[in-house]
Amino acid sequence: MYHYIDEFLLYLKLEKNCSPRTLEEYQKDIFQGVDFFAQLLGKKDAALKPWDIDHRVMRSYLAHLQSAGMARTSVARKLAAWRSFYNFLSREEVITQNPLTRVATPKMQKKLPRFFYPEEIIKLLEAPGNTPLGLRDKAMLETIYASGLRVSELTALNVNDVDLFGGYVRVLGKGSRERVVPLGSYAVDALNKYINTGRSRLASRNKLTGDLSGALFLNYRGERLSARGVRKILDKYLRQVSIKRGASPHTIRHTFATHLLERGADLRTVQELLGHVRLATTQIYTHVTKEKIKEVYNKTHPRS
């Protein structure tokens, strides 16, 4: 089994151009399944073969995950990883019949994305101070809100990806798809101050050279800021401005899309700005705006 898994991961890396993080998630999901299947079938991991797993075995695995309290989204993700693996095996003619075509995806409960109200996002954006780290944080938060970047896209930015004169940022998104996204005047101003003042002082703390020196957002050691670092920074400012409900950098991305649609942006434009391949992925934000309209109606209409 492990031989075929290695070939599958190589295929994802070379032919599908998946990111290292995506590869890591696929590997983790599949390896966890291998452990369960080997135990269920009374075999050693190394002795397990792809054709040992049929639709009944896979359903037992999904039931095990759900009984352990795993969220349906996580269960569906693990099934999707195994489906991709078995599609690959079928394409390579390792198996003659794909048993996972008979396994249904768990039904999902649609959850509307969280977002900040205008007064909340303004408080958050105004929270950082004027220290080098404060200038970085201000530029970082303004950039996410101005362009709707994913946290992985934000941390991957280099200085030369930003065009302050034109007001654009070049982003490398999922599947190595490149897009150019506008930056608002507030983000341009914050980035200008950070790059010219804060970043140079942070970079001076790092003696390394090479690609790392081109990173746009640096940590206190002068190294490229990590996604985990961005989340910790956001948590700090959420506490500082007393926003107690759970939020993440992705909440600012949701806020970007929601506020655009509330103010009349068309769905296709928002899709392009977010870097979504499918319009259906973007359409969830229309539900958010409908809920907001309904809330305002219920609060203000005499006959609501």
BALOBA-1460 file (C-alpha; in Angstrom, 3 decimals):
// residues 304
<rec num="1" residu="m" x="0.000" y="0.000" z="0.000"/>
<rec num="2" residu="y" x="2.754" y="2.468" z="0.925"/>
<rec num="3" residu="h" x="4.376" y="2.081" z="-2.498"/>
<rec num="4" residu="y" x="1.175" y="3.230" z="-4.192"/>
<rec num="5" residu="i" x="0.697" y="6.045" z="-1.690"/>
<rec num="6" residu="d" x="4.201" y="7.332" z="-2.476"/>
<rec num="7" residu="e" x="3.404" y="7.260" z="-6.206"/>
<rec num="8" residu="f" x="0.132" y="9.095" z="-5.591"/>
<rec num="9" residu="l" x="1.830" y="11.849" z="-3.565"/>
<rec num="10" residu="l" x="4.469" y="12.198" z="-6.278"/>
<rec num="11" residu="y" x="1.689" y="12.541" z="-8.843"/>
<rec num="12" residu="l" x="0.038" y="15.281" z="-6.756"/>
<rec num="13" residu="k" x="3.320" y="17.135" z="-6.441"/>
<rec num="14" residu="l" x="4.564" y="16.906" z="-10.024"/>
<rec num="15" residu="e" x="1.419" y="16.735" z="-12.135"/>
<rec num="16" residu="k" x="-1.213" y="18.459" z="-9.999"/>
<rec num="17" residu="n" x="1.281" y="20.990" z="-8.625"/>
<rec num="18" residu="c" x="-0.133" y="20.732" z="-5.096"/>
<rec num="19" residu="s" x="1.402" y="22.856" z="-2.344"/>
<rec num="20" residu="p" x="3.541" y="21.247" z="0.404"/>
<rec num="21" residu="r" x="0.746" y="21.867" z="2.908"/>
<rec num="22" residu="t" x="-1.827" y="20.121" z="0.680"/>
<rec num="23" residu="l" x="0.514" y="17.162" z="0.237"/>
<rec num="24" residu="e" x="0.998" y="16.986" z="3.995"/>
<rec num="25" residu="e" x="-2.786" y="16.935" z="4.565"/>
<rec num="26" residu="y" x="-3.308" y="14.193" z="1.971"/>
<rec num="27" residu="q" x="-0.528" y="12.105" z="3.484"/>
<rec num="28" residu="k" x="-1.870" y="12.527" z="7.021"/>
<rec num="29" residu="d" x="-5.452" y="11.652" z="6.054"/>
<rec num="30" residu="i" x="-4.433" y="8.561" z="4.093"/>
<rec num="31" residu="f" x="-1.952" y="7.263" z="6.672"/>
<rec num="32" residu="q" x="-4.583" y="7.543" z="9.413"/>
<rec num="33" residu="g" x="-6.891" y="5.426" z="7.285"/>
<rec num="34" residu="v" x="-4.210" y="2.810" z="6.670"/>
<rec num="35" residu="d" x="-3.776" y="2.323" z="10.418"/>
<rec num="36" residu="f" x="-7.514" y="1.756" z="10.885"/>
<rec num="37" residu="f" x="-7.887" y="-0.599" z="7.903"/>
<rec num="38" residu="a" x="-4.916" y="-2.725" z="8.935"/>
<rec num="39" residu="q" x="-6.331" y="-3.135" z="12.444"/>
<rec num="40" residu="l" x="-9.859" y="-3.855" z="11.176"/>
<rec num="41" residu="l" x="-8.664" y="-6.478" z="8.699"/>
<rec num="42" residu="g" x="-6.127" y="-8.010" z="11.070"/>
<rec num="43" residu="k" x="-3.147" y="-7.207" z="8.853"/>
<rec num="44" residu="k" x="0.122" y="-5.388" z="9.280"/>
<rec num="45" residu="d" x="0.305" y="-1.979" z="7.601"/>
<rec num="46" residu="a" x="2.953" y="-3.189" z="5.161"/>
<rec num="47" residu="a" x="0.829" y="-6.173" z="4.116"/>
<rec num="48" residu="l" x="-2.257" y="-4.098" z="3.283"/>
<rec num="49" residu="k" x="-3.176" y="-3.952" z="-0.424"/>
<rec num="50" residu="p" x="-5.444" y="-1.439" z="-2.226"/>
<rec num="51" residu="w" x="-7.894" y="-4.187" z="-3.207"/>
<rec num="52" residu="d" x="-8.329" y="-5.165" z="0.473"/>
<rec num="53" residu="i" x="-10.499" y="-2.073" z="0.960"/>
<rec num="54" residu="d" x="-14.068" y="-2.206" z="-0.322"/>
<rec num="55" residu="h" x="-17.084" y="0.045" z="0.216"/>
<rec num="56" residu="r" x="-18.053" y="-1.753" z="3.431"/>
<rec num="57" residu="v" x="-14.612" y="-1.282" z="4.963"/>
<rec num="58" residu="m" x="-14.619" y="2.407" z="4.022"/>
<rec num="59" residu="r" x="-18.080" y="2.897" z="5.520"/>
<rec num="60" residu="s" x="-16.841" y="1.301" z="8.740"/>
<rec num="61" residu="y" x="-13.984" y="3.803" z="8.767"/>
<rec num="62" residu="l" x="-16.322" y="6.775" z="8.273"/>
<rec num="63" residu="a" x="-18.639" y="5.494" z="11.011"/>
<rec num="64" residu="h" x="-15.630" y="5.142" z="13.317"/>
<rec num="65" residu="l" x="-14.594" y="8.753" z="12.664"/>
<rec num="66" residu="q" x="-18.102" y="10.071" z="13.301"/>
<rec num="67" residu="s" x="-18.511" y="8.038" z="16.506"/>
<rec num="68" residu="a" x="-15.212" y="9.541" z="17.708"/>
<rec num="69" residu="g" x="-16.834" y="12.978" z="17.457"/>
<rec num="70" residu="m" x="-15.037" y="14.183" z="14.324"/>
<rec num="71" residu="a" x="-16.765" y="17.019" z="12.465"/>
<rec num="72" residu="r" x="-18.537" y="16.044" z="9.262"/>
<rec num="73" residu="t" x="-16.356" y="18.425" z="7.281"/>
<rec num="74" residu="s" x="-13.245" y="16.588" z="8.495"/>
<rec num="75" residu="v" x="-14.795" y="13.186" z="7.749"/>
<rec num="76" residu="a" x="-15.686" y="14.386" z="4.242"/>
<rec num="77" residu="r" x="-12.140" y="15.665" z="3.727"/>
<rec num="78" residu="k" x="-10.640" y="12.288" z="4.652"/>
<rec num="79" residu="l" x="-13.047" y="10.504" z="2.308"/>
<rec num="80" residu="a" x="-12.119" y="12.964" z="-0.462"/>
<rec num="81" residu="a" x="-8.431" y="12.150" z="0.045"/>
<rec num="82" residu="w" x="-9.130" y="8.423" z="-0.266"/>
<rec num="83" residu="r" x="-11.345" y="9.000" z="-3.307"/>
<rec num="84" residu="s" x="-8.547" y="10.918" z="-5.020"/>
<rec num="85" residu="f" x="-6.128" y="8.105" z="-4.191"/>
<rec num="86" residu="y" x="-8.442" y="5.431" z="-5.606"/>
<rec num="87" residu="n" x="-9.176" y="7.504" z="-8.709"/>
<rec num="88" residu="f" x="-5.427" y="7.586" z="-9.238"/>
<rec num="89" residu="l" x="-5.156" y="3.801" z="-8.739"/>
<rec num="90" residu="s" x="-7.983" y="3.263" z="-11.203"/>
<rec num="91" residu="r" x="-6.369" y="5.544" z="-13.782"/>
<rec num="92" residu="e" x="-3.072" y="3.694" z="-13.371"/>
<rec num="93" residu="e" x="-4.956" y="0.360" z="-13.733"/>
<rec num="94" residu="v" x="-3.740" y="-0.860" z="-10.354"/>
<rec num="95" residu="i" x="-7.371" y="-1.728" z="-9.573"/>
<rec num="96" residu="t" x="-10.065" y="-2.775" z="-12.061"/>
<rec num="97" residu="q" x="-12.990" y="-1.316" z="-10.128"/>
<rec num="98" residu="n" x="-13.131" y="1.667" z="-7.787"/>
<rec num="99" residu="p" x="-14.975" y="0.571" z="-4.606"/>
<rec num="100" residu="l" x="-15.349" y="4.142" z="-3.306"/>
<rec num="101" residu="t" x="-17.852" y="5.069" z="-6.008"/>
<rec num="102" residu="r" x="-20.385" y="3.279" z="-3.785"/>
<rec num="103" residu="v" x="-19.592" y="5.402" z="-0.717"/>
<rec num="104" residu="a" x="-21.649" y="8.566" z="-0.228"/>
<rec num="105" residu="t" x="-20.179" y="11.772" z="1.168"/>
<rec num="106" residu="p" x="-21.578" y="12.674" z="4.628"/>
<rec num="107" residu="k" x="-24.274" y="15.335" z="4.394"/>
<rec num="108" residu="m" x="-22.963" y="18.710" z="5.434"/>
<rec num="109" residu="q" x="-24.673" y="21.286" z="7.574"/>
<rec num="110" residu="k" x="-24.226" y="24.558" z="5.730"/>
<rec num="111" residu="k" x="-22.614" y="27.099" z="8.007"/>
<rec num="112" residu="l" x="-22.512" y="30.745" z="7.080"/>
<rec num="113" residu="p" x="-19.034" y="32.258" z="7.321"/>
<rec num="114" residu="r" x="-18.373" y="34.618" z="10.203"/>
<rec num="115" residu="f" x="-17.542" y="38.202" z="9.402"/>
<rec num="116" residu="f" x="-16.875" y="41.489" z="11.185"/>
<rec num="117" residu="y" x="-19.344" y="44.362" z="11.178"/>
<rec num="118" residu="p" x="-17.915" y="47.649" z="9.818"/>
<rec num="119" residu="e" x="-17.438" y="49.161" z="13.276"/>
<rec num="120" residu="e" x="-15.587" y="46.012" z="14.440"/>
<rec num="121" residu="i" x="-13.183" y="45.856" z="11.501"/>
<rec num="122" residu="i" x="-12.388" y="49.577" z="11.889"/>
<rec num="123" residu="k" x="-11.554" y="49.088" z="15.593"/>
<rec num="124" residu="l" x="-9.343" y="46.136" z="14.664"/>
<rec num="125" residu="l" x="-7.511" y="47.995" z="11.897"/>
<rec num="126" residu="e" x="-6.833" y="50.970" z="14.172"/>
<rec num="127" residu="a" x="-5.526" y="48.888" z="17.091"/>
<rec num="128" residu="p" x="-1.795" y="48.507" z="16.123"/>
<rec num="129" residu="g" x="0.680" y="51.155" z="17.252"/>
<rec num="130" residu="n" x="3.660" y="52.823" z="15.565"/>
<rec num="131" residu="t" x="6.462" y="50.462" z="16.608"/>
<rec num="132" residu="p" x="8.083" y="48.369" z="13.826"/>
<rec num="133" residu="l" x="5.862" y="45.440" z="14.815"/>
<rec num="134" residu="g" x="2.819" y="47.715" z="15.062"/>
<rec num="135" residu="l" x="3.461" y="49.089" z="11.570"/>
<rec num="136" residu="r" x="3.775" y="45.513" z="10.302"/>
<rec num="137" residu="d" x="0.532" y="44.464" z="11.976"/>
<rec num="138" residu="k" x="-1.342" y="47.482" z="10.635"/>
<rec num="139" residu="a" x="-0.077" y="46.797" z="7.091"/>
<rec num="140" residu="m" x="-0.867" y="43.097" z="7.415"/>
<rec num="141" residu="l" x="-4.464" y="43.583" z="8.611"/>
<rec num="142" residu="e" x="-5.149" y="46.335" z="6.079"/>
<rec num="143" residu="t" x="-3.803" y="44.112" z="3.284"/>
<rec num="144" residu="i" x="-6.058" y="41.174" z="4.174"/>
<rec num="145" residu="y" x="-9.117" y="43.403" z="4.415"/>
<rec num="146" residu="a" x="-8.250" y="45.333" z="1.226"/>
<rec num="147" residu="s" x="-7.552" y="42.273" z="-0.923"/>
<rec num="148" residu="g" x="-9.211" y="39.281" z="0.745"/>
<rec num="149" residu="l" x="-6.033" y="37.208" z="0.836"/>
<rec num="150" residu="r" x="-5.816" y="33.774" z="2.397"/>
<rec num="151" residu="v" x="-3.316" y="33.660" z="5.266"/>
<rec num="152" residu="s" x="-1.038" y="31.347" z="3.231"/>
<rec num="153" residu="e" x="-1.072" y="33.878" z="0.378"/>
<rec num="154" residu="l" x="-0.299" y="36.724" z="2.774"/>
<rec num="155" residu="t" x="2.706" y="35.044" z="4.375"/>
<rec num="156" residu="a" x="4.085" y="34.020" z="0.961"/>
<rec num="157" residu="l" x="4.213" y="37.625" z="-0.286"/>
<rec num="158" residu="n" x="7.564" y="39.173" z="-1.135"/>
<rec num="159" residu="v" x="8.292" y="42.897" z="-1.285"/>
<rec num="160" residu="n" x="8.421" y="42.851" z="-5.087"/>
<rec num="161" residu="d" x="4.895" y="41.404" z="-5.237"/>
<rec num="162" residu="v" x="3.508" y="44.762" z="-4.093"/>
<rec num="163" residu="d" x="3.073" y="47.689" z="-6.484"/>
<rec num="164" residu="l" x="2.456" y="50.648" z="-4.200"/>
<rec num="165" residu="f" x="2.386" y="53.146" z="-7.067"/>
<rec num="166" residu="g" x="-0.259" y="51.213" z="-9.008"/>
<rec num="167" residu="g" x="-2.030" y="49.997" z="-5.875"/>
<rec num="168" residu="y" x="-1.887" y="46.274" z="-6.657"/>
<rec num="169" residu="v" x="-0.555" y="43.082" z="-5.124"/>
<rec num="170" residu="r" x="0.417" y="39.968" z="-7.100"/>
<rec num="171" residu="v" x="-0.784" y="36.803" z="-5.356"/>
<rec num="172" residu="l" x="0.074" y="33.149" z="-5.900"/>
<rec num="173" residu="g" x="-3.044" y="31.261" z="-4.860"/>
<rec num="174" residu="k" x="-4.149" y="27.633" z="-4.652"/>
<rec num="175" residu="g" x="-2.863" y="25.389" z="-7.424"/>
<rec num="176" residu="s" x="-0.173" y="28.005" z="-8.192"/>
<rec num="177" residu="r" x="-2.794" y="30.189" z="-9.888"/>
<rec num="178" residu="e" x="-1.610" y="33.787" z="-10.023"/>
<rec num="179" residu="r" x="-3.932" y="36.757" z="-9.713"/>
<rec num="180" residu="v" x="-3.493" y="40.514" z="-9.330"/>
<rec num="181" residu="v" x="-5.667" y="42.144" z="-6.683"/>
<rec num="182" residu="p" x="-6.199" y="45.885" z="-6.043"/>
<rec num="183" residu="l" x="-5.132" y="47.462" z="-2.771"/>
<rec num="184" residu="g" x="-7.141" y="50.278" z="-1.265"/>
<rec num="185" residu="s" x="-5.568" y="53.607" z="-0.337"/>
<rec num="186" residu="y" x="-5.498" y="52.696" z="3.372"/>
<rec num="187" residu="a" x="-3.582" y="49.473" z="2.687"/>
<rec num="188" residu="v" x="-1.162" y="51.271" z="0.349"/>
<rec num="189" residu="d" x="-0.479" y="53.897" z="3.003"/>
<rec num="190" residu="a" x="0.035" y="51.277" z="5.726"/>
<rec num="191" residu="l" x="2.326" y="49.175" z="3.509"/>
<rec num="192" residu="n" x="4.322" y="52.243" z="2.509"/>
<rec num="193" residu="k" x="4.994" y="53.154" z="6.145"/>
<rec num="194" residu="y" x="5.834" y="49.570" z="7.079"/>
<rec num="195" residu="i" x="8.177" y="48.895" z="4.144"/>
<rec num="196" residu="n" x="10.039" y="52.190" z="4.486"/>
<rec num="197" residu="t" x="10.299" y="52.201" z="8.283"/>
<rec num="198" residu="g" x="9.226" y="49.093" z="10.154"/>
<rec num="199" residu="r" x="10.370" y="46.338" z="7.825"/>
<rec num="200" residu="s" x="13.939" y="47.616" z="7.460"/>
<rec num="201" residu="r" x="14.334" y="47.624" z="11.249"/>
<rec num="202" residu="l" x="12.952" y="44.091" z="11.530"/>
<rec num="203" residu="a" x="15.106" y="42.861" z="8.626"/>
<rec num="204" residu="s" x="18.242" y="44.198" z="10.369"/>
<rec num="205" residu="r" x="17.738" y="41.569" z="13.089"/>
<rec num="206" residu="n" x="18.240" y="38.757" z="10.579"/>
<rec num="207" residu="k" x="21.711" y="38.060" z="9.179"/>
<rec num="208" residu="l" x="20.479" y="35.514" z="6.618"/>
<rec num="209" residu="t" x="20.407" y="36.334" z="2.915"/>
<rec num="210" residu="g" x="18.636" y="34.886" z="-0.113"/>
<rec num="211" residu="d" x="14.935" y="34.460" z="-0.764"/>
<rec num="212" residu="l" x="14.109" y="34.999" z="2.899"/>
<rec num="213" residu="s" x="15.351" y="38.577" z="2.710"/>
<rec num="214" residu="g" x="12.602" y="39.332" z="0.165"/>
<rec num="215" residu="a" x="9.743" y="38.328" z="2.456"/>
<rec num="216" residu="l" x="7.240" y="41.147" z="2.898"/>
<rec num="217" residu="f" x="6.000" y="40.394" z="6.410"/>
<rec num="218" residu="l" x="8.720" y="39.596" z="8.944"/>
<rec num="219" residu="n" x="8.578" y="38.398" z="12.536"/>
<rec num="220" residu="y" x="10.494" y="39.959" z="15.428"/>
<rec num="221" residu="r" x="13.612" y="37.963" z="14.439"/>
<rec num="222" residu="g" x="13.551" y="39.343" z="10.906"/>
<rec num="223" residu="e" x="12.364" y="36.041" z="9.405"/>
<rec num="224" residu="r" x="9.320" y="35.409" z="7.241"/>
<rec num="225" residu="l" x="6.160" y="35.567" z="9.336"/>
<rec num="226" residu="s" x="4.308" y="32.242" z="9.568"/>
<rec num="227" residu="a" x="0.561" y="31.582" z="9.288"/>
<rec num="228" residu="r" x="0.564" y="30.629" z="12.957"/>
<rec num="229" residu="g" x="2.226" y="33.944" z="13.767"/>
<rec num="230" residu="v" x="-0.506" y="35.846" z="11.893"/>
<rec num="231" residu="r" x="-3.194" y="34.052" z="13.911"/>
<rec num="232" residu="k" x="-1.470" y="34.856" z="17.211"/>
<rec num="233" residu="i" x="-1.172" y="38.516" z="16.212"/>
<rec num="234" residu="l" x="-4.862" y="38.691" z="15.316"/>
<rec num="235" residu="d" x="-5.832" y="37.037" z="18.620"/>
<rec num="236" residu="k" x="-3.856" y="39.717" z="20.470"/>
<rec num="237" residu="y" x="-5.716" y="42.560" z="18.786"/>
<rec num="238" residu="l" x="-9.095" y="40.873" z="19.179"/>
<rec num="239" residu="r" x="-8.502" y="40.816" z="22.937"/>
<rec num="240" residu="q" x="-7.227" y="44.385" z="22.842"/>
<rec num="241" residu="v" x="-10.384" y="45.747" z="21.184"/>
<rec num="242" residu="s" x="-12.660" y="43.407" z="23.194"/>
<rec num="243" residu="i" x="-14.074" y="41.394" z="20.302"/>
<rec num="244" residu="k" x="-14.807" y="38.159" z="22.110"/>
<rec num="245" residu="r" x="-16.360" y="35.983" z="19.432"/>
<rec num="246" residu="g" x="-14.053" y="33.534" z="17.723"/>
<rec num="247" residu="a" x="-12.272" y="34.821" z="14.638"/>
<rec num="248" residu="s" x="-9.303" y="34.008" z="12.436"/>
<rec num="249" residu="p" x="-7.484" y="35.693" z="9.538"/>
<rec num="250" residu="h" x="-10.013" y="33.947" z="7.295"/>
<rec num="251" residu="t" x="-12.754" y="35.932" z="9.064"/>
<rec num="252" residu="i" x="-11.216" y="39.102" z="7.610"/>
<rec num="253" residu="r" x="-11.289" y="37.453" z="4.153"/>
<rec num="254" residu="h" x="-14.975" y="36.661" z="4.719"/>
<rec num="255" residu="t" x="-15.506" y="40.270" z="5.801"/>
<rec num="256" residu="f" x="-13.847" y="41.544" z="2.608"/>
<rec num="257" residu="a" x="-16.244" y="39.514" z="0.424"/>
<rec num="258" residu="t" x="-19.329" y="40.275" z="2.504"/>
<rec num="259" residu="h" x="-18.758" y="44.026" z="2.576"/>
<rec num="260" residu="l" x="-18.151" y="44.133" z="-1.191"/>
<rec num="261" residu="l" x="-21.412" y="42.321" z="-1.936"/>
<rec num="262" residu="e" x="-23.360" y="44.436" z="0.564"/>
<rec num="263" residu="r" x="-22.232" y="47.534" z="-1.321"/>
<rec num="264" residu="g" x="-23.221" y="46.268" z="-4.758"/>
<rec num="265" residu="a" x="-20.241" y="44.313" z="-6.100"/>
<rec num="266" residu="d" x="-21.213" y="41.566" z="-8.537"/>
<rec num="267" residu="l" x="-20.524" y="37.942" z="-7.678"/>
<rec num="268" residu="r" x="-18.160" y="37.291" z="-10.601"/>
<rec num="269" residu="t" x="-15.886" y="40.146" z="-9.572"/>
<rec num="270" residu="v" x="-15.754" y="38.914" z="-5.981"/>
<rec num="271" residu="q" x="-14.992" y="35.421" z="-7.285"/>
<rec num="272" residu="e" x="-11.994" y="36.759" z="-9.228"/>
<rec num="273" residu="l" x="-10.754" y="38.817" z="-6.286"/>
<rec num="274" residu="l" x="-10.946" y="35.844" z="-3.899"/>
<rec num="275" residu="g" x="-9.294" y="33.477" z="-6.375"/>
<rec num="276" residu="h" x="-12.163" y="30.966" z="-6.297"/>
<rec num="277" residu="v" x="-12.199" y="28.485" z="-9.179"/>
<rec num="278" residu="r" x="-15.925" y="27.773" z="-8.833"/>
<rec num="279" residu="l" x="-18.609" y="30.444" z="-8.556"/>
<rec num="280" residu="a" x="-20.530" y="28.163" z="-6.185"/>
<rec num="281" residu="t" x="-17.778" y="28.667" z="-3.599"/>
<rec num="282" residu="t" x="-18.366" y="32.415" z="-3.696"/>
<rec num="283" residu="q" x="-22.153" y="32.154" z="-3.595"/>
<rec num="284" residu="i" x="-22.209" y="31.404" z="0.133"/>
<rec num="285" residu="y" x="-21.563" y="35.102" z="0.710"/>
<rec num="286" residu="t" x="-24.883" y="35.963" z="-0.923"/>
<rec num="287" residu="h" x="-26.549" y="34.029" z="1.909"/>
<rec num="288" residu="v" x="-24.656" y="36.156" z="4.410"/>
<rec num="289" residu="t" x="-25.885" y="39.382" z="2.812"/>
<rec num="290" residu="k" x="-29.464" y="38.032" z="2.682"/>
<rec num="291" residu="e" x="-29.297" y="37.272" z="6.408"/>
<rec num="292" residu="k" x="-28.058" y="40.821" z="7.038"/>
<rec num="293" residu="i" x="-30.939" y="42.286" z="4.991"/>
<rec num="294" residu="k" x="-33.424" y="40.154" z="6.905"/>
<rec num="295" residu="e" x="-31.915" y="41.255" z="10.233"/>
<rec num="296" residu="v" x="-32.183" y="44.941" z="9.308"/>
<rec num="297" residu="y" x="-35.758" y="44.412" z="8.064"/>
<rec num="298" residu="n" x="-36.818" y="42.707" z="11.289"/>
<rec num="299" residu="k" x="-35.318" y="45.495" z="13.377"/>
<rec num="300" residu="t" x="-36.760" y="48.411" z="11.412"/>
<rec num="301" residu="h" x="-40.030" y="47.464" z="9.707"/>
<rec num="302" residu="p" x="-43.140" y="48.155" z="11.830"/>
<rec num="303" residu="r" x="-44.883" y="45.037" z="10.531"/>
<rec num="304" residu="s" x="-41.915" y="42.681" z="10.666"/>
